[in-house]
Amino acid sequence: MAETAVPGARVKVRFAGQDVDGFVVERAAETDHTGRLQPLRRVVSPEPVLAPEVAALSATLARTYAGARSDVLRLAVPPRHATAEKAASAPAPALDVVPPSTWGEVEHADAFLRRLAAGESPRAVWSAAPADDWPAMVADAVAAAYASGRGVLVCVPDRRDVTRVDTALLALVGEGHHVCLTADGGPAARYRDFLAVSRGARRIVVGTRSAAFAPVHDLGLVVIWDDGDDLHAEPRAPYPHTREVLLARAEQQGTAALLGGVARTPEAHQLLATGWAHELATPRDVLRRRVRVEVVPAEDRQVGTRIPRAAYDAIRRGLASGPVLVQTPRAGYAASLACDTCRTPARCTACSGPLVLGGPTVPPHCRWCAHVESAWVCPTCGGRGLRAPVRGEARTAEELGRMFAGTTVRSSSGERVVEQVGASADIVVATVGAEPVAAEGYAAVVVLDTWLTLAREDLRADEEALRRWLNAAALVRPGGHVVAVGDPSHPALQALVRWDPAGFARREVAERAQAHLPPAARIATVTGDIGALDDVLHLLDPPEGTEVLGPVALADEHRVVLRVPRRHGDELSAALGDLQRVRSARKLDPVRVQVDPLSI
């Protein structure tokens, strides 16, 4: 066992009367532990899968997020696959690097890439411009760092983005230099690729949020794309965010960092404000050449036209030269229904749930219990007619098909995502996040129902709305036209017209600082039953000045919100970590602790 129990190896140990999984972190001749030591039961595999830097990272994240280190390690190291472990990992071929060619119009980009190629560690926040080929630009940055003899880690929101970056890297550096870490390939393929990274055979990793823990050898650059996408928030304890994982790695390992996106989060702007990173942006004159954006008011949204004349004209003109994208925030046919006479929301007679319409030829049904309402009568006015104040992508596609007879109308949503469209003059109706990439860019983009996107009751509602609109608008070809239907006076829509995500993020940071909200403050939520929260408030020893908000009732639980200035954030995390350990030792009722959650 002495030969196989190497640092990083999986082992079995006896703990609390049962065999549990563990990792060897370090071997030493002596210990400073004062209690009784247990011998290892056995070595599961001599393969060192827990790298020292990832072990250190797990401790840092457990402290930051007031969680258990074992939970972090569960996210960091994939389950073992014995067959994949027996296979050797082929070394990477020699590299023929092509000089970067996609960053020419971005200010300070040349200096950033030169420093990467020289082995230095610059850090930047990059605002991509409309019509930018961002996967190719990411690949250029990756190649610059890789050519200096260092490894690179790239995290993107979803599999579609992984595929785009994968394609760009294959075109630039060729095969055999990188792996893609996603859950789609199955456990054997994922573990095989993980081992290729762990063994140093591959030093470029592209993946989704779990790839942030990849044990890349000689890590020199970490990249995150679109850090505002909620897919970067881990739904499993201790709920780390990909951005924070990568920033922690950059700090611990002294790497370069690149935070890129069409939009800009307040957290990314805070990195600029503190001097931690520098800005890479496209000059205003280039932006003006790339895209023209206008906002037109809805023409009496309650009784009249959903697609105003200006939006209709933009679609018609766009179809003369290529495809047109229409973004709508809701999927389905009619996402909600109301009385056609008095506008009272239509409710199910069985359970009072909201009625929806699945198609033009089917009766309405309840979204909660699926009860079919074949003869609905309004309880307020007795009317029998129904209208759809909120229309989904299927209904929108149907309406556009009637407006532009003879034009192909394609639909893309979460249930049926269209990956890419060609250059033909089609209308593409897509929900948020399901917008296909057009081979030559869209001639025009129309954003509908912006009021609905802004109506979310959430701290990040405006920020998220602008991010969604910018991501859609950025799919235009150079010189494209973007029309958003909404209130022209709304700050988020004004930022869209100016194409000013930086100014909007600056405004958000200032307003949140005045309101003591993230990123100026650290917020933690504790959720559980009311008795458990009473125990929490009794046992917790928070830092001085902590604001305690609640408990407040949720659907089936209660929640307490804790808030401190950012400078005391580590103290709050430490207090919550101590609380969790005390509660675990006393076997008290469980609670869910989330530090810096995306929404409150």
Residue pairs with C-beta under 8 A, 6 or more apart in sequence:
1 40
1 42
1 43
3 46
4 43
4 46
5 11
5 24
5 27
5 40
5 43
5 46
6 24
6 27
6 46
6 48
7 24
7 25
7 26
7 27
7 48
7 50
7 52
8 23
8 24
8 47
8 48
8 49
8 50
8 51
8 52
8 55
9 23
9 24
9 43
9 44
9 45
9 46
9 47
9 48
9 49
9 50
10 21
10 22
10 23
10 43
10 44
10 45
10 47
10 49
10 80
11 21
11 22
11 23
11 24
11 40
11 41
11 42
11 43
11 44
12 19
12 20
12 21
12 22
12 40
12 41
12 42
12 43
12 44
13 19
13 20
13 22
13 38
13 40
13 41
14 20
14 38
14 41
15 38
19 41
21 44
23 49
23 50
23 55
23 73
23 77
24 50
25 50
25 52
25 55
31 37
44 80
45 80
45 82
45 85
47 85
47 195
47 198
48 198
49 77
49 80
49 194
49 195
49 198
49 215
50 73
50 76
50 77
50 215
51 198
51 215
53 215
53 219
53 249
53 252
53 253
54 76
54 77
54 213
54 215
56 252
57 72
57 76
57 213
57 245
57 248
57 249
57 252
58 69
58 72
58 73
58 76
59 69
60 248
60 252
61 67
61 72
61 238
61 240
61 244
61 245
61 248
62 68
62 69
62 71
62 72
62 238
62 577
63 570
63 573
63 574
63 577
64 240
64 244
64 248
64 570
64 573
64 595
65 72
65 238
65 239
65 240
65 573
65 594
65 595
66 238
66 524
66 573
66 574
66 576
66 577
66 579
66 580
66 593
66 595
67 237
67 238
67 239
67 577
67 580
67 593
68 237
68 238
68 580
71 236
71 237
71 238
72 238
72 240
74 236
75 210
75 213
75 234
75 236
75 240
76 213
77 194
77 213
78 187
78 190
78 191
78 194
78 210
79 187
79 191
80 191
81 187
81 188
81 191
81 192
83 188
84 188
84 189
84 191
84 192
84 195
85 191
85 195
87 192
89 192
89 195
89 196
89 199
89 201
89 202
90 176
90 201
91 201
92 176
92 177
92 201
92 202
92 203
93 174
93 175
93 176
93 177
95 146
95 147
95 173
95 174
95 177
96 173
96 174
97 143
97 146
97 147
97 173
98 143
98 172
100 113
100 140
100 141
100 143
100 144
101 140
102 132
102 133
102 136
102 137
102 140
103 109
103 110
103 113
103 137
103 140
105 129
105 282
105 283
105 286
106 126
106 129
106 137
106 280
106 281
106 282
107 280
107 281
107 282
107 283
108 124
108 278
108 279
108 280
109 280
111 122
112 122
112 124
112 141
112 258
112 278
112 280
113 140
113 141
113 144
114 144
115 121
115 122
115 256
116 122
116 141
116 144
116 145
116 148
116 220
116 221
116 256
117 144
117 145
117 147
117 148
118 148
119 148
119 149
119 150
119 220
120 256
121 220
121 250
121 254
121 255
121 256
121 257
122 256
122 278
123 250
123 256
123 257
123 258
123 271
123 276
123 277
123 278
124 257
124 258
124 259
124 277
124 278
124 279
124 280
125 259
125 260
125 264
125 268
125 269
125 271
125 272
125 277
125 278
125 279
125 280
126 258
126 259
126 260
126 261
126 279
126 280
126 281
127 260
127 261
127 262
127 264
127 279
127 280
127 281
127 282
127 501
127 502
128 134
128 137
128 260
128 261
128 262
128 282
128 474
129 282
129 286
129 287
129 290
129 474
129 499
130 262
130 287
130 290
130 291
130 473
130 474
130 476
130 480
130 482
130 499
131 290
131 291
131 441
131 474
131 476
131 477
131 478
131 480
132 282
132 474
133 168
134 225
134 260
134 262
135 161
135 164
135 165
135 167
135 168
136 168
136 171
136 172
137 260
138 154
138 165
138 168
138 223
138 225
138 258
138 260
139 165
139 168
139 169
139 171
139 172
139 173
140 172
141 221
141 223
141 258
142 152
142 154
142 169
142 172
142 173
142 178
142 204
142 221
142 223
143 169
143 172
143 173
145 152
145 220
145 221
145 256
146 152
146 173
146 177
146 203
146 204
148 220
149 218
149 220
150 203
150 218
150 219
150 220
150 221
150 255
151 203
151 204
151 205
151 216
151 217
151 218
151 219
151 220
151 221
152 203
152 204
152 205
152 216
152 219
152 220
152 221
152 222
152 223
153 205
153 211
153 212
153 214
153 216
153 219
153 221
153 222
153 223
153 246
153 249
154 165
154 204
154 205
154 206
154 207
154 211
154 222
154 223
154 224
154 225
155 207
155 208
155 209
155 211
155 212
155 222
155 223
155 224
155 225
155 232
155 242
155 246
156 162
156 165
156 206
156 207
156 208
156 224
156 225
156 226
157 208
157 225
157 226
157 229
157 231
157 232
158 208
158 229
158 231
158 433
159 182
159 184
159 208
160 417
160 419
161 225
161 226
162 180
162 182
162 206
162 207
162 208
163 419
164 437
165 206
165 225
166 178
166 180
166 206
169 177
169 178
169 204
169 206
173 204
177 202
177 203
177 204
178 202
178 204
178 205
178 206
179 193
179 196
179 197
179 202
179 204
179 205
179 206
180 193
180 205
180 206
180 207
181 190
181 193
181 194
181 197
181 205
181 206
181 207
181 208
181 210
181 211
181 214
182 190
182 207
182 208
182 211
183 190
183 208
183 210
185 193
193 202
194 214
196 202
197 203
197 205
197 214
197 215
197 216
197 217
198 215
200 217
203 216
203 217
203 218
204 216
205 211
205 214
205 216
207 214
208 231
209 231
209 232
209 233
209 234
209 242
209 245
212 242
212 245
212 246
212 249
213 245
219 249
219 253
219 255
220 255
220 256
221 255
221 256
221 257
221 258
222 246
222 247
222 249
222 250
222 255
222 256
222 257
222 258
223 246
223 257
223 258
223 259
223 260
224 232
224 242
224 243
224 246
224 258
224 259
224 260
225 260
225 261
226 232
226 260
226 261
226 262
226 263
226 467
226 471
227 241
227 242
227 243
227 259
227 261
227 265
227 267
227 268
228 261
228 263
228 264
228 265
228 460
228 463
228 464
228 467
229 467
230 464
230 598
232 241
232 242
232 243
233 239
233 241
233 242
233 597
233 598
234 240
234 241
234 242
237 592
238 593
238 595
239 594
239 595
239 597
241 596
241 598
243 259
243 265
243 267
243 268
244 596
246 257
247 257
247 271
249 255
250 256
250 257
257 277
259 268
259 271
259 277
261 268
261 467
262 467
262 470
262 471
262 474
262 501
263 463
263 466
263 467
263 470
263 471
263 501
264 501
264 502
264 504
264 505
265 463
265 467
265 505
266 463
266 505
266 508
266 509
266 512
266 518
266 519
267 518
267 519
268 277
268 505
269 502
269 505
269 506
269 508
269 509
270 509
270 519
271 277
272 278
272 279
273 509
279 502
281 502
282 290
287 499
289 478
289 479
290 476
290 478
290 479
290 480
291 473
291 476
291 478
291 479
291 480
291 481
291 482
291 499
292 479
292 480
292 481
292 482
293 473
293 482
293 483
293 484
293 496
293 497
293 499
294 310
294 481
294 482
294 483
294 484
294 497
295 483
295 484
295 485
295 486
295 487
295 488
295 493
295 494
295 496
295 497
296 308
296 310
296 311
296 483
296 484
296 485
296 488
297 308
297 485
297 486
297 487
297 488
298 305
298 306
298 308
298 451
298 485
298 486
299 305
299 308
299 309
301 451
302 343
302 389
306 391
306 399
306 448
306 449
306 485
307 399
307 400
307 403
307 446
307 448
307 485
308 485
310 483
311 446
311 448
311 483
311 485
312 403
314 324
314 444
314 446
314 481
314 483
315 324
315 326
315 400
315 404
315 427
315 444
315 446
316 404
317 443
317 444
317 481
318 324
318 442
318 443
318 444
318 480
318 481
319 404
319 407
319 425
319 427
319 443
320 425
320 443
321 425
321 443
322 423
322 424
322 425
322 438
322 440
322 441
322 442
322 443
322 477
323 421
323 422
323 423
323 424
323 425
323 426
323 427
323 428
323 438
323 442
323 443
324 425
324 426
324 427
324 428
324 442
324 443
324 444
324 445
324 446
325 428
325 430
325 435
325 438
325 442
325 444
325 445
325 446
325 472
325 475
326 396
326 400
326 427
326 428
326 429
326 430
326 445
326 446
326 448
327 430
327 431
327 432
327 435
327 445
327 446
327 447
327 448
327 468
327 469
327 472
328 391
328 392
328 393
328 396
328 429
328 430
328 431
328 448
328 449
329 431
329 432
329 448
329 449
329 452
329 453
329 468
330 390
330 391
330 392
330 393
330 431
330 449
330 452
331 392
331 393
331 394
331 413
331 414
331 415
331 431
332 356
332 358
332 392
332 393
332 394
332 395
332 413
333 356
333 357
333 358
333 359
333 360
333 388
333 391
333 392
333 394
333 395
333 398
334 356
334 357
334 364
334 388
334 390
334 391
334 392
334 395
335 356
335 388
335 390
335 391
335 392
336 345
336 346
336 354
336 355
336 356
336 388
336 389
336 390
337 345
337 346
337 354
337 355
337 356
337 357
337 364
337 386
337 387
337 388
337 389
338 344
338 345
338 346
338 386
338 387
338 388
338 389
339 345
339 346
339 378
339 380
339 381
339 383
339 385
339 386
339 387
340 383
340 385
340 386
340 387
341 378
341 381
341 383
341 385
342 378
342 380
342 381
342 383
343 387
343 389
344 378
344 379
344 380
344 381
345 354
346 354
346 355
346 364
346 373
346 376
346 378
346 386
347 353
347 354
347 355
347 379
348 354
348 355
348 366
348 368
348 369
348 371
348 373
349 371
349 373
349 376
350 366
350 369
350 371
351 366
351 368
351 369
351 371
353 366
353 367
353 368
353 369
354 366
354 367
354 368
355 364
355 365
355 366
355 367
355 373
355 376
355 386
356 364
356 365
356 366
356 367
357 364
357 386
357 388
358 365
359 394
360 398
363 372
363 373
363 374
364 372
364 373
364 376
364 386
365 371
365 372
365 373
366 372
366 373
375 384
376 384
376 386
377 383
377 384
378 384
388 395
390 449
390 452
391 399
391 449
392 413
392 431
393 411
393 412
393 413
393 429
393 430
393 431
394 411
394 413
396 429
396 448
397 409
397 410
397 411
397 427
397 429
400 407
400 409
400 427
400 429
401 407
401 409
404 427
407 425
407 426
407 427
408 424
408 426
408 427
409 426
409 427
409 428
409 429
410 418
410 421
410 426
410 427
410 428
410 429
410 436
411 418
411 428
411 429
411 430
412 418
412 428
412 429
412 430
412 431
412 434
412 435
412 436
413 430
413 431
413 434
414 431
414 433
414 434
417 434
417 436
418 428
418 430
418 434
418 436
419 436
419 437
420 436
420 437
420 438
420 439
421 428
421 436
421 437
421 438
421 439
422 438
422 439
423 438
423 439
423 440
425 443
428 435
428 436
428 438
428 442
430 436
430 472
432 453
432 468
432 472
433 468
435 471
435 472
435 475
437 475
438 475
438 477
440 477
441 475
441 476
441 477
441 478
441 480
442 475
442 476
442 477
442 480
443 476
443 477
443 480
443 481
444 476
444 480
444 481
444 482
444 483
445 472
445 473
445 475
445 476
445 480
445 481
445 482
445 483
446 482
446 483
446 484
446 485
447 469
447 472
447 473
447 482
447 483
447 484
447 485
447 486
448 485
449 485
450 465
450 469
450 484
450 485
450 486
450 487
450 490
450 493
451 486
451 487
453 461
453 464
453 465
453 468
453 469
454 461
454 462
454 465
454 486
454 490
454 492
455 461
456 464
456 465
458 464
458 599
458 600
459 512
459 517
459 518
459 599
459 600
460 598
460 599
462 491
462 492
462 508
463 492
463 504
463 505
463 508
465 492
466 492
466 495
466 496
466 501
466 504
469 484
469 492
469 493
469 496
470 496
470 499
470 501
473 482
473 496
476 482
482 496
484 493
484 496
486 493
487 493
488 494
488 497
491 504
491 507
492 504
495 501
495 503
495 504
509 519
509 520
512 518
512 519
512 520
512 521
513 520
516 547
516 563
516 565
517 523
518 596
519 566
520 565
520 566
521 563
521 564
521 565
521 566
521 569
522 563
522 564
522 565
522 566
522 568
522 569
522 572
522 573
522 595
522 596
523 561
523 562
523 563
523 595
523 596
523 597
523 600
524 561
524 562
524 563
524 572
524 573
524 576
524 593
524 594
524 595
524 596
524 597
525 559
525 560
525 561
525 562
525 592
525 593
525 594
525 597
525 600
526 533
526 536
526 559
526 560
526 562
526 576
526 591
526 592
526 593
527 554
527 557
527 558
527 559
527 560
527 591
527 592
527 594
528 536
528 557
528 558
528 589
528 590
528 591
528 592
529 557
529 558
529 589
530 551
530 558
531 589
532 588
532 589
532 590
532 591
533 550
533 551
533 558
533 559
533 560
533 591
535 583
535 588
535 589
536 560
536 579
536 583
536 591
537 548
537 560
539 579
539 582
539 583
540 575
540 576
540 579
541 575
541 578
541 579
542 548
542 562
542 564
542 571
542 572
542 575
543 564
543 568
543 571
543 572
543 575
545 564
545 565
545 568
546 562
546 563
546 564
546 568
546 572
547 562
547 563
547 564
548 560
548 561
548 562
549 560
549 561
549 562
549 563
550 558
550 559
550 560
550 561
551 558
551 559
551 560
552 558
552 559
552 560
561 600
562 572
562 576
564 571
564 572
572 595
573 595
576 593
576 595
579 593
580 593
583 590
583 591
